[in-house]
Amino acid sequence: MGNAHLPQRTCIGCRTRRPVGDLTRISWSDTSGLGFGRAAQGRGAWLCDGSEECLAAALARRAFPRAFRRSLDDSVLTRIAFSMGKDAGLAIGDPARAYDNRS
């Protein structure tokens, strides 16, 4: 069993394919809202575990609304950042700007 297939997914931040064990799944469902983990219901997006850079890139690229196929208000994006363990120096008006390292 040394060649067992390991499912892979693409991180929405860095766009790198990795085994699901190296990624965190974030999902959105209209009935249950924001969810975390492989068992959470709804449309999902994957981010590299613990990567602030991937979270920043996903926010800057507006990858979450695209992955969830719905528009998201800033409070949902802020909850994602807090749930991922980041201090949200997130500006409520523009969550992506807080992680923009170019300024």
URSULWO-V17667 format. One line per field, one symbol per residue. phi: phi as a letter, one per 40 degrees, with the letter a starting at -180 (. if undefined). psi: psi as a letter, one per 20 degrees, with the letter a starting at -180 (. if undefined). burial: # if it has 9 or more other C-alpha atoms within 8 Angstrom, else .. A space follows every 10 residues. Layout:
phi: ???
psi: ???
burial: ???
//
This chain:
phi: .cbccbcbbb ccccgccacd ccbbcbbbbc cbgcbbhccc chcbbbbddg cccccccccc cfccdcccfa cbcccccccc ccccgccccc cdcadcccbc ccc
psi: jhkpppqqrp pifikpprqh ijqppprpph gibpqqrhiq qapqqpqppj ohgggggggh ilhghghilq qprhhghghg gghjjqonkp phhnhhhhjo ii.
burial: ........## ###....### ..#######. ...####..# #.######.. ...####### .#######.. ...#.###.. ##.....#.# #..####### ...
//
